[in-house]
Amino acid sequence: MVRTREPRAIVVVLDSVGCGALPDAAEYGDAGSDTLRHTAEAAGGLAMPNLGAMGLGNLGRIAGVPPTDSPSASWGRCAELSKGKDTTTGHWEMMGVVLDRPFPTYPHGFPLEIMDEFERRTGLGWLGNKPASGTEIIQELGAEHVRTGRPIVYTSADSVFQIAAHEDVIPIEALYRIAASAREMLTGDHPVGRVIARPFVGPDENGRYVRTHRRRDFAIEPFEPTVLDVLTQRCVSCWGVGKIGEIFAWQGVCESPHVTDNMDGFTKLVERVRGPEGGLVFANLVDFDMVWGHRNDATGYARGLEAVDARMPELLEAMVDGDLLVITADHGCDPTTASTDHSREYVPLLAKIKGVEAGVALGTRRTFADVGATVLDFYRLGGLCARGTSFLAEVRGA
């Protein structure tokens, strides 16, 4: 069957798949980080023939992914202009919002005035209030939480206020309401980037509590209009996949279905690209970050990269001639370092117009916002993203 819809732009974010430390990485404790290269080395090489053919190996030394003289897509990398190294900052910058200061972090836990207000709003009290691994703190405090009904509050090196609760103690919808209330209070002097509801169940047969896939993020609203807002105002629909809607506080996003893992996300991505409606498709594949990066699981990370690569032909087949595909990331999370936190890195940039069979070098872009500028240019709205420079002409071969 011949598909007749208008060409669309597709942006796929491989969450945390950085490709080398930025010049200021040492200021963030990330000197030497290189998520893609180090993951490949730790795994003894990556089998990624499809993204390799598009030019992924041209970005640097990636074991198992050699460079090619005739890539089918254009390739480069993007530097982050904003301060910070978190999901919200990275995605916002892609869509034209550059932050001159990072979101606040809380290495010693949240101030008591915040926790007192949280307790006043919920009437439940709290446990924790410290930086912690999410999988570890539910083992430490899970039994006390079940006994007392008090939600577990914790943070990390990122700007996050995380609330963990057992699904049988605080039902999932009640947990979402608690998180939404916390989102309302975390503004002003404490503009935390994301409030995250973290449901869990258990204990299992090994006596351990286990997080479920019904996590939900409540992001702070963008401080200014994004590329998504510009597109929506001009009647270009913006279809999210995964946590895109949550990252942008649902501003400028018409839908963003929840996904259970990368493969579910990829299936939903292909379904949306194959659908008859036009407009931008903006997908986030989060497992690289959430499942493998933060747990320093380089082997899992490598297998995840290979699994996405294996499904790339499905996505390319679902596209129509003239579609623009951009593959990038939002930050790093090197699973081979001692840290389990995000890393301040360049991110890959692969860009392809279906029907254009040869790519060119796009170089090092000064900001992630070049992605958003290119999307606007694709929809003939160029010039409306002051922070980025479009690379559409290079990708088209003009």
Sequence and secondary structure as in RCSB ss.txt:
>XXXX:A:sequence
MVRTREPRAIVVVLDSVGCGALPDAAEYGDAGSDTLRHTAEAAGGLAMPNLGAMGLGNLGRIAGVPPTDSPSASW
GRCAELSKGKDTTTGHWEMMGVVLDRPFPTYPHGFPLEIMDEFERRTGLGWLGNKPASGTEIIQELGAEHVRTGR
PIVYTSADSVFQIAAHEDVIPIEALYRIAASAREMLTGDHPVGRVIARPFVGPDENGRYVRTHRRRDFAIEPFEP
TVLDVLTQRCVSCWGVGKIGEIFAWQGVCESPHVTDNMDGFTKLVERVRGPEGGLVFANLVDFDMVWGHRNDATG
YARGLEAVDARMPELLEAMVDGDLLVITADHGCDPTTASTDHSREYVPLLAKIKGVEAGVALGTRRTFADVGATV
LDFYRLGGLCARGTSFLAEVRGA
>XXXX:A:secstr
        EEEEEETT   SB TTGGGGT TT  HHHHHHHHTT    HHHHHHTGGGGS  TT    SS SSEE
EEE   SS  SHHHHHHHHTT   SS     TT   HHHHHHHHHHHSS  EEEEE  HHHHHHHHHHHHHHH  
 EEEE SSSEEEEEEETTTS HHHHHHHHHHHHHHS TT   SEEEEEEEE   TTS  EE S  EEEE   SS 
 HHHHHHHTT  EEEESTHHHHTTTTT SB    SSHHHHHHHHHHHHHSS  SEEEEEE HIIIIIITTT HHH
HHHHHHHHHHTHHHHHHHS TT EEEEE S B  TTSS  S B B EEEEEEETT     EEEEES THHHHHHH
HHHTT TTS TT    HHHHHT 
